[in-house]
Amino acid sequence: MNKKKLKMQLVSSEYMEQYNALLRYVFQVTDQELHSVGWQEKEIIRAKFPTMEKADVIGWFDNDTLVSQVAVYPMQVQIFGKKYSMGGLTGVGTYPEYSNMGLMHKLLEQALTNMRKKEQYICYLYPYSIPYYRRKGWELISDKISYEIKDYQLPKNRQVSGSVQRVKTDSEELKKTYDRYAAHTHGAIIRDELAWNEYWLWDKDDIMAAIYYNEANEPDGYIIYWIENEVFYIKDMIFNNEEARTGLWNFVSAHFSMIDHVEGNIYTDEPLAFLLEDASIKEVISPYYMARIVDFPAFVKNYPFKADEMEREWRFSMTDPIMECNQGSFLLKITKDGHGEAVKIPEQCPDKISIQTMTTMLMGYKRPDYLARIGRIQADGETIDMLEDAIEQQTPYISDYF
């Protein structure tokens, strides 16, 4: 294959069918799998079209044939109470006969460059290959806990002051409930129309939702679920407080006579077993989303470090396999009130870190002390203690899929 024949360019909506065909080939999505969620080929294209109109899609073309592609959705996320513009990387794929030509590396480089220009200083993705994306500068930032509860293990009904009401999945009340939750939840995607469209895209038609309203009739949590073959499936459950959690589990337990067991997912770092009287349930933890900082100095400028009585400094060298702005030696200054500033400095530094490790540390997924112990940060104990004190302790919540 002659690489000189290929050209990289924006992928406009006229190439939507080629974009979809490439994804189906790379991820081996069969007609049977599409039919299992009620999709036809043309329906996918129609559903994706308004989303793709808002996305930044670039690809390599062989004449007029799309052979490699990436898409970036314009999104926003909440990071320790600060709102960031985020590039949601998706639609990644290359036909096998065009592999090992460096096409994807160039596409990722261009996508990240575009994100930087648009001030999207953090990028999320759902990985098809964790090793591949680690080599490109991404790192794990969240987990998914899948659980299975037998009907006799369900929590007994407990009195709460609010009530649960079933609602339509496209209701504004459901969106309002999520907005209230995401506003104070680290890592959460702030869902606009694009994000909600992706959230529902692969769900079955019979999926349902219920909201917990508190005593003041405010929405304090929701459950999204479906029932099939005597199994109560929970797609997601969110709650702002313990009372809302209890009320939602009361709702699940009320289906006792209809179901054999419950299967669901948790997207926080809180296993369910400890909260149940019968804790001998099945829980499986698996990595979920990855992220990478696009522009470290720009990301740090808005990052909320914890306040302290003294100003803090850290000199270190950082590596990044793609973005030059993240390579070299830096001086990180943190003011007493928690404002950060990172500037490049000419001298070599003994302290070392990669952009992958910096991302997972600043996102709160792994702590500085742990990262130092496993050799992902090279710094003395005093520096690690400073980082421990400076970085908030909360792992990201991400229940979306795009």
N, C-alpha and C positions, 0 to 999 in steps of 0.2 A: 504494500500500500504506500503510495507516494504522499507523504505528509504535506508537501508543498502545494498539492491540489486543494487541500482543505482550507476553509476560511472560518474564522470565528465571528459571529454577529449576533445581534438581538434576535430572539425568536418571537415573531409576531403571532397574533391569534389565528392567522391563516394556516399556521402549521400545527394547530391544536391536535388534529388527528395523528400526525406524525409524532408529536410529543407523547400522546397517550399510547400509541403503538410501541414506542421505545420503552416506556415504563413497563407495559405489560410483558414485553419480551424479557427485559432484564430481571424483573421480579417474578416471572413465570406465573402471572395471574391468569387462571383458567376461566373459561366460560362458566364452569360449574361453580367456582368460587363467587363469581359475580352474581349468578342466579341465586345463590344461597342468601344473599342480602337484597334480592329483588332488583338488581341492576341489569340493564341492557347497555351495550356499548355506546349507543347514541346518548343515553341518559347520563352517562359519566361525562361525556364531552359537554353536554349542556350544563351539567352541574359545575364543572370545572371552569367553564368559559368566563363567568363574571369574576371568579377568583384570579384567573390567569390575566385578565385585563388589568388587574392591580399589581401583578407580580413583575419582578425584574427577571426575565428569562433570557439566558444566553446559551448558545450552542455552537458546535462545530458542524459545518455543512460540507458534504461531498457533492459538488454541483448544487442541486436543489434538494438533496436528501439530508435530513437531520440525522446525525450519527452519534452525537454526544451532547449532553445538556445538563444544566442546573437551573433551578428556580429559587428566587428569594422573595418571600412574602414580607411586606412591611407590617411589623407588629410592634406592640409595646409590652413591657414587662415591669413588674414591681420588684425592685431589689432593695431589701431592707428599708422599705418606705419611700424609696426614690423611684421615680418613673424614668425608664430608659426606652429609647427607640431600639428595636431589636430586628435583626434580619433572620427570618425563619427559613433555613435552607432545606429544600426538598426537591423532588423530581430529578434526583441525581442518577444518571445512567449513561452507559456507552455500549454500543454494539460490540460483541466480542472480537470481530475481525478488525476493529479499530482500537483495541486495547494495547497497553504497553507502548504507547506512542507519546505519553505525557499530556494527552488532551485534557484529562480531568484536572490535573494539577494546574494547568493554565486557566481552566474555567473557574476553579476555586480561587485562584489568585485574582482573577478579574472580578469575581463576585464579591470578594472581601474588599477589594479596592473600591468597588461601587458602594458597598455598605459604608465604608469610611467617609466617602464624599457625602453620603446622605445622613451622616452622623448617627448611624446605627452601630454603636460601639460594642455591642454584644450580639453573638449569633447562637441560636439554638438549632439543634437538629435531632431527629430520631435516627440512630445509626443502623445501617444494614451490616456494617462491619466495624466493630469497635477498634480493632488494631489499625485499620486503614485510616480512620479519622484521627486517631491518636497521632499517627505519623504526620498528619497535616495540621496539628495544633489544637485539636479539640480534646476535651476530657469529660469524663462522667460527672454529672452534677445532681442526678436524682435517681431514685429507685421506684420500683413498683412492687408492692406486696400483694400477692394473690393468695386468697384464703378460701377455705371450704368449711362450712359449719353444718353439722347434722341438725335436723329439726329439733331434737331433744336438747341440743346445746344452745339454742337461742336464748337470749336474755329474757327473764320474766318481766312482765309489764310493771313499770314504775310510774308513779304519778308525776305529771308535769303541768305547768300552768298554761302552756300553749296547746296548739292543735295542728294536725297534719291535714292538708288538702291536696288532692290530686289535681294536676293542671296539665294543659297541653304543652308539649315539648317546645313549641314555637312561641309560647306566651312571653309577654314582656315581664311578667312577675318572676319567671325563672331567670331571665337575664338580670333583673334587678337583684335577685338573691345572690347570684354569682358576683355581681359588681360589689356588693357589700362585703362579701368574703374576700375577694381578690384585693380590695383596697388596703387590707392589713396583712396580706399573706405573702411572704417572701418567695420570689421566684415565679409567682403566678403570672400567666399571660392575661393581659387586659383585653378581653374579647370584644372585637368589633364584628361587623357583619361577616368579614372574611374569616376570622377565627372561628366564629360560631358555625359557619358553613363547613369548614374542615372538621370541626368537632363532631358534627352529625353525619358526615358524608357516608360512612360505611356501616351505619346502624340499620337495623331492621325496621320495617314499617310499624311494627307493633311495640316499639319501645315506649316507655311511659315515664312520668315524672311526678313527684309529690314534694310539696314545700312544707317546712315546719314554720308556723307563725307563732311568735311569742305573745305574751299577755297583752302587749301594746299593738298587736296585729302587724308586727314588722317581720319580714322574712329573714329567719336566722339560719336557714340551712335547707338543703334539698337532697333528694335521692333520685337517681335516674336508673331505671331497671326494666327488666322484662321477665316474664314467666313462661317457661317452656319445658314440657315433659317433666312436670313436678319439680322443677328446679327454679329457684328465685335467683336471677342473675343481677348483680349490682354493677352497673357500669361505673358509677361514681357516687360518692356521698360526701357532702361538705357541711360543716356546721361551725358557727361562730362561738359556741359555748357548750358546756356539758349538758345543759338542759335540752338544747336542740339535738345533740347526739342521741340522748336518751329517747326523745320523742320520735326520732326517725327509726330507731331500733324497735320501739314499741310498734310502729307501723309494719316493720318487716315481720316481727313476731306474730302479728295479727293474722298473717297468712299461714300459720302453723298447720291448719287442717288441709291446706291446698298443696303443700310442697313436701318434698323429701329432704332437701337440703338447700343451703344458700351458697352461691359462689360469687366472689366479688374481688375488687381491687382497691388497695389503699395507696395513695400517692404521697403520703407524708412518711416520716421515719418512725411512726408510732405503730408497732405491731398490735393486733387486735386481741390476741390471746389473753394478755394480762387483765383486760377489762371484763372478761367473761367469767362467770362462776365455774363453768366447765372449760378450763383453758386448754384441754387436749384436742385442739383443732389443728388442721393442716394449714401451714403458712409457708409460702415460698417467696424469697426475696430475689428479684432480678434487676439488673441495671436498666434504666429507662432512657432518659434524655442526656445528651451531651451538649456542651457549649464551648465557645472560645471567645476570648476578648479580642476584638478587632483592632483597636487602637488603645494601647495601655495608658499612655499619658492622658488621653481624652476621657477614657473610662474612669480613671482615678479622680479626675477633677470633680466629678459629681458623686463619687462614692462616699457613703456615710460611715466613716470610721467612728469608733467609740471615743467619746471625750475622755480627757485625762488632765491631770494637774500640770503635766509637762509636755513640751513639744517633743516629737519623736522623729528620728531619721534612720534611714536604712540605705546603704550603698550596696549594690549587687549587679551581677551580670545576668542577662536573660537571653534565652535562645527562642527563636520562632522559625519554623521551617518555611514560612511563606512571607509574612509581613515584615518588611524592613524596619518599619517604625517601632517594632517591638524587639529589635535585636540590638545588643550592645550593653553598655553599662548605664545604670540609672541611679539617681539620688531621689529617694522617696521621702518627702517631708509631710508630716502630719501635725496639724496645729492642735492646740489645746481643745478646741471645740470640734475636732474630728474632720476638718477639711484636709484633703490630700492634694499633693502636687508632685508630679514625677517629671524630672528633666534628665536628659541624656548628659553624661559626663565623659570626659576623654580617658580617664584612668581605668586600668584593669582592676577588677574587684574579686577578692577571694570568695565572697558569698555568691552562690549560683542558684538559679531557678529557671524552669522552662515556662513558656506561655501556658502550656497545659496545666502545670501545677499551680501557677498563679491564678488561673481561672477557677479551678476547683476549690482553691483556698478562699479566694475573695467571694465566691458564691456560697461558701459555708458548708459545702458537701463534705470536705475533709479538713480537719484542724491542722494548724501549723506544726504542733508537737508530733502528731502522727506522721505527717509528711516528712518531717526531719528524721524521724526514727527509721523510716523505710528508704531514706536516701534520696528523696525527691527535692529536698531543700538542703543546700550546704550553707550553714550559718551556725554561729556559736549559740550557746544556751540563752544568753542574755537577749539576743536578737529574737530568738524563737519565743521567749516569754513576752517580749514587747508585741510581737504579732498576735499572740494569743489574747493579749489584753485589748488590742486595737480592733479586732475583727469580731463582729456579732456572731453569736452561736445559734444558727437556725438553718436547717437544710431546706432546699427549695421544694415547693409543691408545684408539680406540673402534671395535669391529668389530660392535657390536649394530645392530639395526634395529627400531624400534618406531613 
